[in-house]
Amino acid sequence: MAIRSDDIVSIIKSAIDTFDTGAESRSVGTVVEVGDGIAQVYGLDGALASELLEFPDGVRGLALNLEEETVGAVILGDARAIKEGDIVKTTGRVVEVPVG
């Protein structure tokens, strides 16, 4: 049973049309200093002002001080769980507060 080249082309086109990379682009940084509920994070190049950040174990943070090399983030949870070397991810979500 031979497969025709037209069949191969249609199978490949179908596979390309239904292909899902599932990839997501986010900035990732590393905690370089933590104290008094504030974390200094190196490497979050794409962080936005007032963006929610994701620390390990589901702890959230708020990016406030955007500097050239680091981002100062207020830790919105148990700051004792955060330590130097932890990985921090951006979420792409800016903090929102309902009004009215």
PDB file as gemmi writes it, atoms N, CA and C in Angstrom:
CRYST1    1.000    1.000    1.000  90.00  90.00  90.00 P 1                      
ATOM      1  N   MET A   1       0.849  -1.177   0.000  1.00  0.00           N  
ATOM      2  CA  MET A   1       0.000   0.000   0.000  1.00  0.00           C  
ATOM      3  C   MET A   1       0.894   1.238   0.000  1.00  0.00           C  
ATOM      4  N   ALA A   2       0.875   1.964  -1.059  1.00  0.00           N  
ATOM      5  CA  ALA A   2       1.710   3.153  -1.216  1.00  0.00           C  
ATOM      6  C   ALA A   2       0.931   4.390  -0.809  1.00  0.00           C  
ATOM      7  N   ILE A   3       1.631   5.312  -0.178  1.00  0.00           N  
ATOM      8  CA  ILE A   3       1.013   6.586   0.197  1.00  0.00           C  
ATOM      9  C   ILE A   3       1.369   7.605  -0.874  1.00  0.00           C  
ATOM     10  N   ARG A   4       0.350   8.294  -1.337  1.00  0.00           N  
ATOM     11  CA  ARG A   4       0.572   9.300  -2.376  1.00  0.00           C  
ATOM     12  C   ARG A   4       1.114  10.579  -1.745  1.00  0.00           C  
ATOM     13  N   SER A   5       1.833  11.335  -2.546  1.00  0.00           N  
ATOM     14  CA  SER A   5       2.420  12.586  -2.048  1.00  0.00           C  
ATOM     15  C   SER A   5       1.341  13.578  -1.639  1.00  0.00           C  
ATOM     16  N   ASP A   6       0.179  13.564  -2.302  1.00  0.00           N  
ATOM     17  CA  ASP A   6      -0.928  14.453  -1.917  1.00  0.00           C  
ATOM     18  C   ASP A   6      -1.425  14.118  -0.513  1.00  0.00           C  
ATOM     19  N   ASP A   7      -1.452  12.831  -0.180  1.00  0.00           N  
ATOM     20  CA  ASP A   7      -1.878  12.415   1.155  1.00  0.00           C  
ATOM     21  C   ASP A   7      -0.885  12.888   2.214  1.00  0.00           C  
ATOM     22  N   ILE A   8       0.380  12.774   1.905  1.00  0.00           N  
ATOM     23  CA  ILE A   8       1.416  13.223   2.839  1.00  0.00           C  
ATOM     24  C   ILE A   8       1.312  14.719   3.077  1.00  0.00           C  
ATOM     25  N   VAL A   9       1.115  15.478   2.015  1.00  0.00           N  
ATOM     26  CA  VAL A   9       0.986  16.933   2.133  1.00  0.00           C  
ATOM     27  C   VAL A   9      -0.223  17.290   2.982  1.00  0.00           C  
ATOM     28  N   SER A  10      -1.363  16.642   2.768  1.00  0.00           N  
ATOM     29  CA  SER A  10      -2.565  16.964   3.541  1.00  0.00           C  
ATOM     30  C   SER A  10      -2.393  16.577   5.012  1.00  0.00           C  
ATOM     31  N   ILE A  11      -1.692  15.480   5.292  1.00  0.00           N  
ATOM     32  CA  ILE A  11      -1.435  15.084   6.681  1.00  0.00           C  
ATOM     33  C   ILE A  11      -0.540  16.110   7.372  1.00  0.00           C  
ATOM     34  N   ILE A  12       0.488  16.565   6.687  1.00  0.00           N  
ATOM     35  CA  ILE A  12       1.399  17.563   7.262  1.00  0.00           C  
ATOM     36  C   ILE A  12       0.677  18.888   7.485  1.00  0.00           C  
ATOM     37  N   LYS A  13      -0.131  19.329   6.521  1.00  0.00           N  
ATOM     38  CA  LYS A  13      -0.887  20.583   6.683  1.00  0.00           C  
ATOM     39  C   LYS A  13      -1.845  20.485   7.860  1.00  0.00           C  
ATOM     40  N   SER A  14      -2.506  19.352   7.999  1.00  0.00           N  
ATOM     41  CA  SER A  14      -3.429  19.152   9.114  1.00  0.00           C  
ATOM     42  C   SER A  14      -2.689  19.211  10.448  1.00  0.00           C  
ATOM     43  N   ALA A  15      -1.523  18.597  10.506  1.00  0.00           N  
ATOM     44  CA  ALA A  15      -0.732  18.615  11.739  1.00  0.00           C  
ATOM     45  C   ALA A  15      -0.268  20.028  12.080  1.00  0.00           C  
ATOM     46  N   ILE A  16       0.102  20.799  11.076  1.00  0.00           N  
ATOM     47  CA  ILE A  16       0.539  22.181  11.302  1.00  0.00           C  
ATOM     48  C   ILE A  16      -0.621  23.034  11.781  1.00  0.00           C  
ATOM     49  N   ASP A  17      -1.805  22.865  11.183  1.00  0.00           N  
ATOM     50  CA  ASP A  17      -2.973  23.662  11.562  1.00  0.00           C  
ATOM     51  C   ASP A  17      -3.417  23.396  12.993  1.00  0.00           C  
ATOM     52  N   THR A  18      -3.249  22.181  13.473  1.00  0.00           N  
ATOM     53  CA  THR A  18      -3.709  21.835  14.820  1.00  0.00           C  
ATOM     54  C   THR A  18      -2.593  21.863  15.860  1.00  0.00           C  
ATOM     55  N   PHE A  19      -1.386  22.243  15.464  1.00  0.00           N  
ATOM     56  CA  PHE A  19      -0.248  22.261  16.380  1.00  0.00           C  
ATOM     57  C   PHE A  19      -0.395  23.386  17.386  1.00  0.00           C  
ATOM     58  N   ASP A  20      -0.196  23.075  18.657  1.00  0.00           N  
ATOM     59  CA  ASP A  20      -0.258  24.070  19.728  1.00  0.00           C  
ATOM     60  C   ASP A  20       1.051  24.011  20.505  1.00  0.00           C  
ATOM     61  N   THR A  21       1.774  25.120  20.482  1.00  0.00           N  
ATOM     62  CA  THR A  21       3.062  25.131  21.170  1.00  0.00           C  
ATOM     63  C   THR A  21       2.897  25.134  22.678  1.00  0.00           C  
ATOM     64  N   GLY A  22       1.850  25.786  23.172  1.00  0.00           N  
ATOM     65  CA  GLY A  22       1.658  25.860  24.604  1.00  0.00           C  
ATOM     66  C   GLY A  22       2.725  26.689  25.296  1.00  0.00           C  
ATOM     67  N   ALA A  23       3.538  27.382  24.527  1.00  0.00           N  
ATOM     68  CA  ALA A  23       4.615  28.187  25.101  1.00  0.00           C  
ATOM     69  C   ALA A  23       4.074  29.516  25.607  1.00  0.00           C  
ATOM     70  N   GLU A  24       4.714  30.004  26.617  1.00  0.00           N  
ATOM     71  CA  GLU A  24       4.312  31.259  27.231  1.00  0.00           C  
ATOM     72  C   GLU A  24       5.573  32.059  27.520  1.00  0.00           C  
ATOM     73  N   SER A  25       5.543  33.333  27.203  1.00  0.00           N  
ATOM     74  CA  SER A  25       6.716  34.169  27.415  1.00  0.00           C  
ATOM     75  C   SER A  25       6.526  35.013  28.673  1.00  0.00           C  
ATOM     76  N   ARG A  26       7.422  34.834  29.636  1.00  0.00           N  
ATOM     77  CA  ARG A  26       7.377  35.632  30.856  1.00  0.00           C  
ATOM     78  C   ARG A  26       8.800  35.940  31.288  1.00  0.00           C  
ATOM     79  N   SER A  27       8.953  37.091  31.923  1.00  0.00           N  
ATOM     80  CA  SER A  27      10.259  37.435  32.477  1.00  0.00           C  
ATOM     81  C   SER A  27      10.476  36.646  33.761  1.00  0.00           C  
ATOM     82  N   VAL A  28      11.708  36.230  33.965  1.00  0.00           N  
ATOM     83  CA  VAL A  28      12.064  35.472  35.159  1.00  0.00           C  
ATOM     84  C   VAL A  28      13.266  36.143  35.802  1.00  0.00           C  
ATOM     85  N   GLY A  29      13.223  36.272  37.122  1.00  0.00           N  
ATOM     86  CA  GLY A  29      14.326  36.884  37.848  1.00  0.00           C  
ATOM     87  C   GLY A  29      14.686  36.070  39.075  1.00  0.00           C  
ATOM     88  N   THR A  30      15.683  36.555  39.798  1.00  0.00           N  
ATOM     89  CA  THR A  30      16.187  35.869  40.989  1.00  0.00           C  
ATOM     90  C   THR A  30      16.237  36.847  42.154  1.00  0.00           C  
ATOM     91  N   VAL A  31      15.786  36.400  43.313  1.00  0.00           N  
ATOM     92  CA  VAL A  31      15.852  37.225  44.519  1.00  0.00           C  
ATOM     93  C   VAL A  31      17.316  37.357  44.925  1.00  0.00           C  
ATOM     94  N   VAL A  32      17.789  38.610  45.046  1.00  0.00           N  
ATOM     95  CA  VAL A  32      19.175  38.843  45.461  1.00  0.00           C  
ATOM     96  C   VAL A  32      19.263  39.355  46.892  1.00  0.00           C  
ATOM     97  N   GLU A  33      18.148  39.886  47.397  1.00  0.00           N  
ATOM     98  CA  GLU A  33      18.128  40.395  48.769  1.00  0.00           C  
ATOM     99  C   GLU A  33      16.685  40.418  49.235  1.00  0.00           C  
ATOM    100  N   VAL A  34      16.468  40.091  50.486  1.00  0.00           N  
ATOM    101  CA  VAL A  34      15.121  40.142  51.042  1.00  0.00           C  
ATOM    102  C   VAL A  34      15.206  40.584  52.497  1.00  0.00           C  
ATOM    103  N   GLY A  35      14.298  41.480  52.875  1.00  0.00           N  
ATOM    104  CA  GLY A  35      14.258  41.971  54.243  1.00  0.00           C  
ATOM    105  C   GLY A  35      13.112  42.927  54.448  1.00  0.00           C  
ATOM    106  N   ASP A  36      12.486  42.869  55.616  1.00  0.00           N  
ATOM    107  CA  ASP A  36      11.378  43.755  55.981  1.00  0.00           C  
ATOM    108  C   ASP A  36      10.233  43.700  54.976  1.00  0.00           C  
ATOM    109  N   GLY A  37       9.978  42.531  54.406  1.00  0.00           N  
ATOM    110  CA  GLY A  37       8.858  42.373  53.481  1.00  0.00           C  
ATOM    111  C   GLY A  37       9.114  42.899  52.085  1.00  0.00           C  
ATOM    112  N   ILE A  38      10.367  43.272  51.810  1.00  0.00           N  
ATOM    113  CA  ILE A  38      10.751  43.785  50.491  1.00  0.00           C  
ATOM    114  C   ILE A  38      11.793  42.847  49.888  1.00  0.00           C  
ATOM    115  N   ALA A  39      11.611  42.508  48.614  1.00  0.00           N  
ATOM    116  CA  ALA A  39      12.587  41.665  47.914  1.00  0.00           C  
ATOM    117  C   ALA A  39      13.188  42.456  46.767  1.00  0.00           C  
ATOM    118  N   GLN A  40      14.494  42.383  46.631  1.00  0.00           N  
ATOM    119  CA  GLN A  40      15.183  42.946  45.473  1.00  0.00           C  
ATOM    120  C   GLN A  40      15.389  41.794  44.496  1.00  0.00           C  
ATOM    121  N   VAL A  41      14.858  41.955  43.285  1.00  0.00           N  
ATOM    122  CA  VAL A  41      14.875  40.879  42.297  1.00  0.00           C  
ATOM    123  C   VAL A  41      15.694  41.321  41.093  1.00  0.00           C  
ATOM    124  N   TYR A  42      16.657  40.495  40.712  1.00  0.00           N  
ATOM    125  CA  TYR A  42      17.500  40.776  39.554  1.00  0.00           C  
ATOM    126  C   TYR A  42      16.982  39.989  38.354  1.00  0.00           C  
ATOM    127  N   GLY A  43      16.901  40.663  37.190  1.00  0.00           N  
ATOM    128  CA  GLY A  43      16.591  39.964  35.951  1.00  0.00           C  
ATOM    129  C   GLY A  43      15.176  40.098  35.436  1.00  0.00           C  
ATOM    130  N   LEU A  44      14.339  40.874  36.074  1.00  0.00           N  
ATOM    131  CA  LEU A  44      12.963  41.054  35.587  1.00  0.00           C  
ATOM    132  C   LEU A  44      12.917  42.233  34.619  1.00  0.00           C  
ATOM    133  N   ASP A  45      13.509  42.055  33.448  1.00  0.00           N  
ATOM    134  CA  ASP A  45      13.614  43.149  32.482  1.00  0.00           C  
ATOM    135  C   ASP A  45      12.262  43.667  32.014  1.00  0.00           C  
ATOM    136  N   GLY A  46      11.276  42.803  31.879  1.00  0.00           N  
ATOM    137  CA  GLY A  46       9.990  43.218  31.327  1.00  0.00           C  
ATOM    138  C   GLY A  46       8.945  43.554  32.367  1.00  0.00           C  
ATOM    139  N   ALA A  47       9.329  43.717  33.626  1.00  0.00           N  
ATOM    140  CA  ALA A  47       8.352  43.978  34.683  1.00  0.00           C  
ATOM    141  C   ALA A  47       7.712  45.350  34.513  1.00  0.00           C  
ATOM    142  N   LEU A  48       6.425  45.423  34.834  1.00  0.00           N  
ATOM    143  CA  LEU A  48       5.673  46.672  34.776  1.00  0.00           C  
ATOM    144  C   LEU A  48       5.528  47.241  36.180  1.00  0.00           C  
ATOM    145  N   ALA A  49       5.323  48.547  36.282  1.00  0.00           N  
ATOM    146  CA  ALA A  49       5.061  49.162  37.580  1.00  0.00           C  
ATOM    147  C   ALA A  49       3.729  48.631  38.099  1.00  0.00           C  
ATOM    148  N   SER A  50       3.674  48.262  39.349  1.00  0.00           N  
ATOM    149  CA  SER A  50       2.487  47.712  40.018  1.00  0.00           C  
ATOM    150  C   SER A  50       2.053  46.359  39.464  1.00  0.00           C  
ATOM    151  N   GLU A  51       2.986  45.630  38.848  1.00  0.00           N  
ATOM    152  CA  GLU A  51       2.655  44.300  38.323  1.00  0.00           C  
ATOM    153  C   GLU A  51       2.725  43.264  39.440  1.00  0.00           C  
ATOM    154  N   LEU A  52       1.813  42.309  39.402  1.00  0.00           N  
ATOM    155  CA  LEU A  52       1.865  41.196  40.341  1.00  0.00           C  
ATOM    156  C   LEU A  52       2.997  40.263  39.941  1.00  0.00           C  
ATOM    157  N   LEU A  53       3.773  39.847  40.919  1.00  0.00           N  
ATOM    158  CA  LEU A  53       4.872  38.917  40.692  1.00  0.00           C  
ATOM    159  C   LEU A  53       4.562  37.608  41.402  1.00  0.00           C  
ATOM    160  N   GLU A  54       5.138  36.538  40.902  1.00  0.00           N  
ATOM    161  CA  GLU A  54       4.894  35.212  41.463  1.00  0.00           C  
ATOM    162  C   GLU A  54       6.182  34.649  42.053  1.00  0.00           C  
ATOM    163  N   PHE A  55       6.188  34.516  43.382  1.00  0.00           N  
ATOM    164  CA  PHE A  55       7.311  33.924  44.099  1.00  0.00           C  
ATOM    165  C   PHE A  55       7.030  32.430  44.290  1.00  0.00           C  
ATOM    166  N   PRO A  56       8.001  31.660  44.761  1.00  0.00           N  
ATOM    167  CA  PRO A  56       7.756  30.230  44.996  1.00  0.00           C  
ATOM    168  C   PRO A  56       6.633  29.999  46.009  1.00  0.00           C  
ATOM    169  N   ASP A  57       6.038  28.825  45.945  1.00  0.00           N  
ATOM    170  CA  ASP A  57       4.967  28.402  46.858  1.00  0.00           C  
ATOM    171  C   ASP A  57       3.734  29.293  46.778  1.00  0.00           C  
ATOM    172  N   GLY A  58       3.515  29.946  45.646  1.00  0.00           N  
ATOM    173  CA  GLY A  58       2.303  30.732  45.449  1.00  0.00           C  
ATOM    174  C   GLY A  58       2.297  32.092  46.111  1.00  0.00           C  
ATOM    175  N   VAL A  59       3.399  32.495  46.712  1.00  0.00           N  
ATOM    176  CA  VAL A  59       3.475  33.818  47.338  1.00  0.00           C  
ATOM    177  C   VAL A  59       3.507  34.868  46.234  1.00  0.00           C  
ATOM    178  N   ARG A  60       2.723  35.923  46.415  1.00  0.00           N  
ATOM    179  CA  ARG A  60       2.657  36.999  45.420  1.00  0.00           C  
ATOM    180  C   ARG A  60       3.444  38.206  45.903  1.00  0.00           C  
ATOM    181  N   GLY A  61       3.819  39.032  44.944  1.00  0.00           N  
ATOM    182  CA  GLY A  61       4.517  40.267  45.253  1.00  0.00           C  
ATOM    183  C   GLY A  61       4.036  41.367  44.332  1.00  0.00           C  
ATOM    184  N   LEU A  62       4.403  42.593  44.638  1.00  0.00           N  
ATOM    185  CA  LEU A  62       3.996  43.758  43.863  1.00  0.00           C  
ATOM    186  C   LEU A  62       5.243  44.537  43.470  1.00  0.00           C  
ATOM    187  N   ALA A  63       5.487  44.653  42.166  1.00  0.00           N  
ATOM    188  CA  ALA A  63       6.659  45.378  41.666  1.00  0.00           C  
ATOM    189  C   ALA A  63       6.433  46.871  41.835  1.00  0.00           C  
ATOM    190  N   LEU A  64       7.285  47.517  42.616  1.00  0.00           N  
ATOM    191  CA  LEU A  64       7.123  48.950  42.857  1.00  0.00           C  
ATOM    192  C   LEU A  64       8.315  49.762  42.380  1.00  0.00           C  
ATOM    193  N   ASN A  65       9.507  49.353  42.728  1.00  0.00           N  
ATOM    194  CA  ASN A  65      10.696  50.139  42.428  1.00  0.00           C  
ATOM    195  C   ASN A  65      11.423  49.522  41.237  1.00  0.00           C  
ATOM    196  N   LEU A  66      11.183  50.069  40.038  1.00  0.00           N  
ATOM    197  CA  LEU A  66      11.803  49.537  38.827  1.00  0.00           C  
ATOM    198  C   LEU A  66      13.112  50.265  38.572  1.00  0.00           C  
ATOM    199  N   GLU A  67      14.216  49.551  38.763  1.00  0.00           N  
ATOM    200  CA  GLU A  67      15.536  50.120  38.512  1.00  0.00           C  
ATOM    201  C   GLU A  67      16.152  49.435  37.301  1.00  0.00           C  
ATOM    202  N   GLU A  68      17.327  49.888  36.884  1.00  0.00           N  
ATOM    203  CA  GLU A  68      17.982  49.306  35.711  1.00  0.00           C  
ATOM    204  C   GLU A  68      18.301  47.834  35.892  1.00  0.00           C  
ATOM    205  N   GLU A  69      18.862  47.474  37.016  1.00  0.00           N  
ATOM    206  CA  GLU A  69      19.315  46.102  37.253  1.00  0.00           C  
ATOM    207  C   GLU A  69      18.344  45.274  38.088  1.00  0.00           C  
ATOM    208  N   THR A  70      17.624  45.920  38.998  1.00  0.00           N  
ATOM    209  CA  THR A  70      16.763  45.181  39.926  1.00  0.00           C  
ATOM    210  C   THR A  70      15.365  45.777  39.980  1.00  0.00           C  
ATOM    211  N   VAL A  71      14.472  44.987  40.546  1.00  0.00           N  
ATOM    212  CA  VAL A  71      13.103  45.431  40.811  1.00  0.00           C  
ATOM    213  C   VAL A  71      12.866  45.256  42.301  1.00  0.00           C  
ATOM    214  N   GLY A  72      12.394  46.315  42.950  1.00  0.00           N  
ATOM    215  CA  GLY A  72      12.011  46.226  44.352  1.00  0.00           C  
ATOM    216  C   GLY A  72      10.561  45.794  44.427  1.00  0.00           C  
ATOM    217  N   ALA A  73      10.290  44.723  45.164  1.00  0.00           N  
ATOM    218  CA  ALA A  73       8.935  44.176  45.227  1.00  0.00           C  
ATOM    219  C   ALA A  73       8.476  44.021  46.669  1.00  0.00           C  
ATOM    220  N   VAL A  74       7.258  44.474  46.937  1.00  0.00           N  
ATOM    221  CA  VAL A  74       6.635  44.254  48.233  1.00  0.00           C  
ATOM    222  C   VAL A  74       6.087  42.834  48.221  1.00  0.00           C  
ATOM    223  N   ILE A  75       6.390  42.070  49.244  1.00  0.00           N  
ATOM    224  CA  ILE A  75       5.921  40.689  49.327  1.00  0.00           C  
ATOM    225  C   ILE A  75       4.536  40.691  49.962  1.00  0.00           C  
ATOM    226  N   LEU A  76       3.557  40.150  49.240  1.00  0.00           N  
ATOM    227  CA  LEU A  76       2.170  40.134  49.702  1.00  0.00           C  
ATOM    228  C   LEU A  76       1.833  38.757  50.281  1.00  0.00           C  
ATOM    229  N   GLY A  77       2.527  38.387  51.295  1.00  0.00           N  
ATOM    230  CA  GLY A  77       2.331  37.072  51.901  1.00  0.00           C  
ATOM    231  C   GLY A  77       3.403  36.849  52.941  1.00  0.00           C  
ATOM    232  N   ASP A  78       3.688  35.592  53.221  1.00  0.00           N  
ATOM    233  CA  ASP A  78       4.681  35.243  54.228  1.00  0.00           C  
ATOM    234  C   ASP A  78       6.085  35.516  53.694  1.00  0.00           C  
ATOM    235  N   ALA A  79       6.658  36.634  54.108  1.00  0.00           N  
ATOM    236  CA  ALA A  79       7.984  37.033  53.634  1.00  0.00           C  
ATOM    237  C   ALA A  79       9.068  36.093  54.145  1.00  0.00           C  
ATOM    238  N   ARG A  80       8.783  35.366  55.229  1.00  0.00           N  
ATOM    239  CA  ARG A  80       9.777  34.429  55.765  1.00  0.00           C  
ATOM    240  C   ARG A  80      10.008  33.253  54.818  1.00  0.00           C  
ATOM    241  N   ALA A  81       9.049  33.021  53.910  1.00  0.00           N  
ATOM    242  CA  ALA A  81       9.172  31.906  52.960  1.00  0.00           C  
ATOM    243  C   ALA A  81      10.081  32.253  51.783  1.00  0.00           C  
ATOM    244  N   ILE A  82      10.394  33.539  51.615  1.00  0.00           N  
ATOM    245  CA  ILE A  82      11.207  33.992  50.483  1.00  0.00           C  
ATOM    246  C   ILE A  82      12.663  34.083  50.923  1.00  0.00           C  
ATOM    247  N   LYS A  83      13.565  33.547  50.083  1.00  0.00           N  
ATOM    248  CA  LYS A  83      14.994  33.604  50.421  1.00  0.00           C  
ATOM    249  C   LYS A  83      15.801  33.961  49.181  1.00  0.00           C  
ATOM    250  N   GLU A  84      17.033  34.366  49.394  1.00  0.00           N  
ATOM    251  CA  GLU A  84      17.921  34.689  48.275  1.00  0.00           C  
ATOM    252  C   GLU A  84      18.070  33.478  47.364  1.00  0.00           C  
ATOM    253  N   GLY A  85      18.036  33.742  46.057  1.00  0.00           N  
ATOM    254  CA  GLY A  85      18.165  32.671  45.080  1.00  0.00           C  
ATOM    255  C   GLY A  85      16.838  32.145  44.568  1.00  0.00           C  
ATOM    256  N   ASP A  86      15.726  32.518  45.225  1.00  0.00           N  
ATOM    257  CA  ASP A  86      14.410  32.081  44.748  1.00  0.00           C  
ATOM    258  C   ASP A  86      14.119  32.669  43.372  1.00  0.00           C  
ATOM    259  N   ILE A  87      13.384  31.927  42.564  1.00  0.00           N  
ATOM    260  CA  ILE A  87      12.994  32.368  41.229  1.00  0.00           C  
ATOM    261  C   ILE A  87      11.688  33.150  41.324  1.00  0.00           C  
ATOM    262  N   VAL A  88      11.627  34.279  40.621  1.00  0.00           N  
ATOM    263  CA  VAL A  88      10.443  35.133  40.595  1.00  0.00           C  
ATOM    264  C   VAL A  88      10.000  35.280  39.146  1.00  0.00           C  
ATOM    265  N   LYS A  89       8.682  35.198  38.917  1.00  0.00           N  
ATOM    266  CA  LYS A  89       8.141  35.312  37.561  1.00  0.00           C  
ATOM    267  C   LYS A  89       7.159  36.473  37.487  1.00  0.00           C  
ATOM    268  N   THR A  90       7.134  37.138  36.337  1.00  0.00           N  
ATOM    269  CA  THR A  90       6.116  38.160  36.111  1.00  0.00           C  
ATOM    270  C   THR A  90       4.814  37.460  35.746  1.00  0.00           C  
ATOM    271  N   THR A  91       3.693  38.150  35.960  1.00  0.00           N  
ATOM    272  CA  THR A  91       2.389  37.574  35.629  1.00  0.00           C  
ATOM    273  C   THR A  91       1.732  38.287  34.457  1.00  0.00           C  
ATOM    274  N   GLY A  92       2.200  39.501  34.146  1.00  0.00           N  
ATOM    275  CA  GLY A  92       1.557  40.276  33.092  1.00  0.00           C  
ATOM    276  C   GLY A  92       0.303  40.985  33.571  1.00  0.00           C  
ATOM    277  N   ARG A  93       0.002  40.860  34.865  1.00  0.00           N  
ATOM    278  CA  ARG A  93      -1.204  41.485  35.430  1.00  0.00           C  
ATOM    279  C   ARG A  93      -0.808  42.635  36.347  1.00  0.00           C  
ATOM    280  N   VAL A  94      -1.368  43.797  36.082  1.00  0.00           N  
ATOM    281  CA  VAL A  94      -1.157  44.959  36.939  1.00  0.00           C  
ATOM    282  C   VAL A  94      -2.254  44.933  37.997  1.00  0.00           C  
ATOM    283  N   VAL A  95      -1.908  45.317  39.224  1.00  0.00           N  
ATOM    284  CA  VAL A  95      -2.862  45.283  40.329  1.00  0.00           C  
ATOM    285  C   VAL A  95      -4.054  46.177  40.011  1.00  0.00           C  
ATOM    286  N   GLU A  96      -5.240  45.637  40.269  1.00  0.00           N  
ATOM    287  CA  GLU A  96      -6.484  46.379  40.048  1.00  0.00           C  
ATOM    288  C   GLU A  96      -7.256  46.434  41.357  1.00  0.00           C  
ATOM    289  N   VAL A  97      -7.859  47.579  41.626  1.00  0.00           N  
ATOM    290  CA  VAL A  97      -8.690  47.736  42.811  1.00  0.00           C  
ATOM    291  C   VAL A  97     -10.042  48.257  42.353  1.00  0.00           C  
ATOM    292  N   PRO A  98     -11.123  47.509  42.625  1.00  0.00           N  
ATOM    293  CA  PRO A  98     -12.445  47.985  42.206  1.00  0.00           C  
ATOM    294  C   PRO A  98     -12.837  49.244  42.978  1.00  0.00           C  
ATOM    295  N   VAL A  99     -13.511  50.140  42.303  1.00  0.00           N  
ATOM    296  CA  VAL A  99     -13.929  51.403  42.905  1.00  0.00           C  
ATOM    297  C   VAL A  99     -15.438  51.534  42.769  1.00  0.00           C  
ATOM    298  N   GLY A 100     -16.054  52.073  43.800  1.00  0.00           N  
ATOM    299  CA  GLY A 100     -17.477  52.376  43.686  1.00  0.00           C  
ATOM    300  C   GLY A 100     -18.277  51.457  44.440  1.00  0.00           C  
TER     301      GLY A 100                                                      
END                                                                             
